[in-house]
Amino acid sequence: MWTTTFCPAFTIWSFTFINIMIQFILYIATLIYTSQTDQGLNDQWFLGNSLETLEFFGLRMPYKIKESYQIWRLLLSLYISQGFS
């Protein structure tokens, strides 16, 4: 009843589910990368990645986008999470 009332079209192939899974997979990848380096987790956020890891994975940095033409940072930065919360 809940699925037919509140979200009848929510399936595995829905746009929302795909976006959530991309963000979750990218967050797990950043955590794995952070654990393999000597940077450690950030104490400011709950299970937060270090700033170096976020920069490596595509944190939005306007000067890098402008100078190096790293346009991919505009899209990938939408999926980067600073922490679990």
C-alpha positions as a printed NumPy array, in Angstrom:
array([[  0.   ,   0.   ,   0.   ],
       [  2.797,   2.454,   0.852],
       [  4.531,   2.075,  -2.505],
       [  1.348,   2.429,  -4.535],
       [  0.2  ,   5.459,  -2.524],
       [  3.37 ,   7.518,  -2.06 ],
       [  5.7  ,   6.472,  -4.882],
       [  3.952,   4.339,  -7.494],
       [  6.599,   4.779, -10.2  ],
       [  9.671,   4.208,  -8.   ],
       [ 11.653,   1.317,  -9.459],
       [ 15.3  ,   0.327,  -9.714],
       [ 15.509,   2.138, -13.048],
       [ 13.996,   5.398, -11.819],
       [ 16.066,   8.585, -12.039],
       [ 16.06 ,   9.119,  -8.271],
       [ 17.255,   5.608,  -7.468],
       [ 20.07 ,   5.812, -10.019],
       [ 21.246,   9.156,  -8.602],
       [ 21.191,   7.805,  -5.049],
       [ 23.212,   4.748,  -6.057],
       [ 25.805,   6.855,  -7.934],
       [ 26.249,   9.092,  -4.904],
       [ 26.467,   6.104,  -2.523],
       [ 29.041,   4.285,  -4.681],
       [ 31.134,   7.424,  -5.047],
       [ 31.011,   8.035,  -1.288],
       [ 32.183,   4.474,  -0.58 ],
       [ 34.977,   4.932,  -3.149],
       [ 36.125,   8.126,  -1.448],
       [ 36.122,   6.4  ,   1.943],
       [ 38.209,   3.542,   0.564],
       [ 40.633,   5.995,  -1.05 ],
       [ 40.912,   7.965,   2.191],
       [ 41.582,   4.819,   4.222],
       [ 44.364,   3.741,   1.825],
       [ 46.181,   7.065,   2.096],
       [ 47.701,   8.628,   5.182],
       [ 45.22 ,  11.51 ,   5.208],
       [ 42.639,  10.056,   7.565],
       [ 39.044,  11.111,   8.083],
       [ 38.015,  14.696,   8.695],
       [ 36.966,  15.374,  12.286],
       [ 34.54 ,  18.165,  11.341],
       [ 32.034,  15.856,   9.618],
       [ 30.681,  12.446,  10.603],
       [ 32.687,   9.931,   8.531],
       [ 34.009,  12.842,   6.486],
       [ 36.663,  12.59 ,   3.847],
       [ 39.777,  14.716,   3.826],
       [ 39.963,  17.766,   1.598],
       [ 42.704,  16.195,  -0.537],
       [ 40.452,  13.23 ,  -1.304],
       [ 37.566,  15.493,  -2.25 ],
       [ 39.863,  17.504,  -4.537],
       [ 41.092,  14.298,  -6.185],
       [ 37.544,  13.038,  -6.809],
       [ 36.264,  16.279,  -8.308],
       [ 35.449,  18.903,  -5.726],
       [ 34.157,  22.073,  -7.385],
       [ 37.141,  24.39 ,  -7.649],
       [ 36.457,  27.31 ,  -9.998],
       [ 40.105,  28.166, -10.587],
       [ 40.889,  24.607, -11.733],
       [ 37.826,  24.604, -13.967],
       [ 38.873,  27.9  , -15.548],
       [ 42.626,  27.376, -15.839],
       [ 42.801,  23.652, -16.633],
       [ 39.413,  23.333, -18.383],
       [ 38.332,  20.525, -16.043],
       [ 34.66 ,  20.727, -16.968],
       [ 33.97 ,  17.317, -15.426],
       [ 34.245,  18.96 , -11.985],
       [ 30.941,  20.77 , -12.609],
       [ 28.982,  17.515, -12.873],
       [ 30.916,  15.252, -10.546],
       [ 30.848,  17.76 ,  -7.709],
       [ 27.088,  17.21 ,  -7.454],
       [ 27.76 ,  13.671,  -6.224],
       [ 30.657,  14.363,  -3.872],
       [ 29.733,  14.215,  -0.18 ],
       [ 31.825,  15.745,   2.563],
       [ 30.518,  13.317,   5.124],
       [ 27.88 ,  10.704,   5.818],
       [ 25.38 ,  13.152,   7.213]])
